[in-house]
Amino acid sequence: MLRYWLAILLLIVAGRALADESVRICHAYGCLVEAKIVYSESLLHEIDQMLSVAVDAENERKILAQAIGRMYAIGGEQSDIHNDKGGNYADANMPGRMDCIDHSTSTTRLLKLLEARGDLRWHRVLSSDVRYFAYIFPAHYSAVIEENSDDEAARFVVDSWFVDNGQPAVILPLDEWKKGAGPDV
């Protein structure tokens, strides 16, 4: 009887480990529309492998930028977000266009998926953050990660809004980003 229950438990655990994952990706500005994107276990395993070779926090951020771009590219195969271009103007009124609220929300969800899978060894995912225009008006949002460190933790934005769909995300120190750093789009 014990063998029976162990076999059942093993099947349950194995089934969960090999399951596809879905993430809701926002678009249409302000997260008005959400597309359910399914990431196959084989793709997630590829991303697991990519991130597993990171030797330190800086290296993990470089790989993470690529991984987020890849995840958005897969999302573009399943939804209109393939039309999204960097910034807010290059994609005009195309379906699937994304503003920084869409990107910050969706990128945070993608990062949380990777974190839950144990792929982030050097970072943890925080809530998204905002930078202000003239210290008053919220002007731009982004996903945020923080180094796992005993020292004062360094924080970074993972900002996919700056780039066309499927391109590597831009990762910058949070304090520089708050001062306006990033590509001019």
C-alpha positions as CSV (number, residue, x, y, z in Angstrom):
1,M,0.0,0.0,0.0
2,L,2.9,2.4,0.8
3,R,4.3,1.8,-2.7
4,Y,1.0,2.7,-4.2
5,W,0.8,6.1,-2.4
6,L,4.4,6.8,-3.2
7,A,3.8,6.1,-6.8
8,I,0.8,8.4,-6.8
9,L,2.7,11.2,-5.1
10,L,5.6,10.8,-7.6
11,L,3.1,11.1,-10.5
12,I,1.6,14.2,-9.0
13,V,5.0,15.9,-8.4
14,A,6.2,14.9,-11.8
15,G,3.0,16.2,-13.5
16,R,3.4,19.5,-11.7
17,A,7.1,19.8,-12.7
18,L,6.3,19.1,-16.4
19,A,3.2,21.4,-16.7
20,D,2.9,24.3,-19.1
21,E,2.5,27.7,-17.4
22,S,0.3,30.6,-18.4
23,V,0.8,34.3,-17.8
24,R,-1.7,37.1,-18.5
25,I,0.1,39.7,-20.7
26,C,-1.5,43.2,-20.7
27,H,-1.9,45.4,-23.8
28,A,-4.2,48.1,-25.2
29,Y,-2.7,50.7,-22.8
30,G,-3.4,50.7,-19.1
31,C,-3.8,46.9,-19.0
32,L,-7.3,47.2,-20.7
33,V,-6.9,43.8,-22.4
34,E,-5.1,40.7,-21.2
35,A,-4.0,37.8,-23.3
36,K,-3.4,34.4,-21.7
37,I,0.0,33.3,-23.0
38,V,0.9,29.7,-22.5
39,Y,4.6,28.9,-22.0
40,S,5.4,25.2,-22.7
41,E,7.5,23.3,-20.3
42,S,10.1,22.8,-22.9
43,L,10.5,26.6,-23.5
44,L,10.6,27.2,-19.7
45,H,13.2,24.5,-19.4
46,E,15.3,26.3,-22.0
47,I,15.0,29.5,-20.0
48,D,15.8,27.6,-16.8
49,Q,19.0,26.4,-18.5
50,M,19.9,29.9,-19.8
51,L,19.6,31.3,-16.3
52,S,21.3,28.4,-14.6
53,V,24.7,29.3,-16.0
54,A,24.7,32.8,-14.4
55,V,27.9,33.2,-12.3
56,D,26.9,36.3,-10.5
57,A,24.2,39.0,-10.2
58,E,25.5,41.1,-13.1
59,N,25.6,38.0,-15.4
60,E,22.2,37.0,-14.3
61,R,20.8,40.4,-15.3
62,K,22.3,40.1,-18.8
63,I,20.8,36.6,-19.3
64,L,17.5,37.8,-17.8
65,A,17.2,40.6,-20.3
66,Q,17.4,38.0,-23.1
67,A,15.0,35.6,-21.3
68,I,12.3,38.3,-20.9
69,G,12.7,39.2,-24.6
70,R,12.2,35.6,-25.5
71,M,9.1,35.3,-23.4
72,Y,7.6,38.4,-25.0
73,A,8.4,36.9,-28.5
74,I,6.5,33.7,-27.5
75,G,3.7,36.0,-26.3
76,G,3.7,37.6,-29.8
77,E,3.2,34.3,-31.4
78,Q,0.0,33.8,-29.5
79,S,-1.4,37.4,-29.4
80,D,-1.4,40.8,-31.0
81,I,1.6,42.0,-28.9
82,H,3.8,41.0,-31.8
83,N,2.8,44.5,-33.1
84,D,4.3,46.3,-30.1
85,K,7.2,48.7,-30.8
86,G,9.4,50.4,-28.3
87,G,7.9,53.5,-26.6
88,N,4.4,54.7,-27.3
89,Y,4.4,56.2,-30.8
90,A,6.0,53.8,-33.2
91,D,3.1,51.3,-33.1
92,A,0.4,53.9,-33.7
93,N,-3.0,52.4,-33.2
94,M,-2.0,48.8,-33.9
95,P,-3.7,46.0,-31.9
96,G,-1.4,44.7,-29.2
97,R,0.4,47.9,-28.6
98,M,1.6,48.3,-25.0
99,D,2.3,51.3,-22.8
100,C,4.6,51.2,-19.7
101,I,1.8,50.1,-17.5
102,D,1.2,47.1,-19.7
103,H,4.9,46.3,-19.7
104,S,5.6,46.9,-16.0
105,T,2.6,44.7,-15.0
106,S,3.4,41.9,-17.5
107,T,7.2,41.9,-17.0
108,T,6.6,41.7,-13.2
109,R,4.3,38.6,-13.9
110,L,7.0,37.0,-16.1
111,L,9.7,37.7,-13.5
112,K,7.5,36.2,-10.7
113,L,7.0,33.0,-12.8
114,L,10.8,32.7,-13.2
115,E,11.3,33.4,-9.5
116,A,8.7,30.7,-8.6
117,R,10.5,28.2,-10.8
118,G,13.8,29.0,-8.8
119,D,15.5,30.5,-11.9
120,L,16.5,33.7,-10.1
121,R,19.4,32.8,-7.9
122,W,20.9,36.3,-7.6
123,H,17.8,38.5,-7.5
124,R,14.3,38.7,-6.1
125,V,11.3,40.4,-7.7
126,L,9.8,43.5,-6.2
127,S,6.7,45.5,-7.0
128,S,6.9,47.8,-10.1
129,D,8.0,51.3,-9.5
130,V,7.3,54.7,-11.1
131,R,9.4,57.7,-12.1
132,Y,7.9,61.2,-12.0
133,F,8.0,64.2,-14.3
134,A,8.8,67.3,-12.3
135,Y,8.5,65.3,-9.1
136,I,4.7,65.5,-9.4
137,F,3.3,63.5,-12.4
138,P,3.8,59.8,-12.8
139,A,5.6,59.5,-16.1
140,H,6.9,55.9,-16.5
141,Y,6.5,52.6,-14.8
142,S,8.8,49.5,-14.8
143,A,9.3,46.1,-13.2
144,V,11.9,46.0,-10.5
145,I,14.4,43.4,-9.2
146,E,16.7,43.5,-6.2
147,E,20.0,41.7,-5.8
148,N,20.1,39.1,-3.1
149,S,23.0,40.5,-1.0
150,D,24.1,40.9,2.5
151,D,25.2,44.4,1.7
152,E,22.9,47.3,0.9
153,A,20.8,45.7,-1.9
154,A,21.0,47.1,-5.3
155,R,17.8,47.6,-7.2
156,F,17.3,47.5,-11.0
157,V,14.5,48.1,-13.4
158,V,13.7,45.4,-16.0
159,D,12.1,47.6,-18.7
160,S,10.7,46.0,-21.8
161,W,8.8,49.2,-22.8
162,F,11.9,50.6,-24.4
163,V,12.2,47.9,-27.1
164,D,10.2,46.2,-29.8
165,N,8.5,43.0,-29.0
166,G,10.9,40.1,-28.5
167,Q,14.0,42.2,-28.1
168,P,16.0,41.9,-24.8
169,A,14.7,44.1,-22.0
170,V,16.7,47.1,-20.8
171,I,18.0,46.6,-17.3
172,L,19.3,49.7,-15.5
173,P,20.0,50.7,-11.9
174,L,16.8,51.9,-10.4
175,D,18.3,55.2,-9.2
176,E,19.6,56.0,-12.7
177,W,16.3,55.1,-14.3
178,K,14.5,57.3,-11.8
179,K,16.6,60.2,-13.1
180,G,15.5,59.5,-16.7
181,A,18.1,57.0,-17.9
182,G,17.1,54.6,-20.8
183,P,17.0,54.6,-24.6
184,D,15.3,57.6,-26.2
185,V,12.1,56.3,-27.7
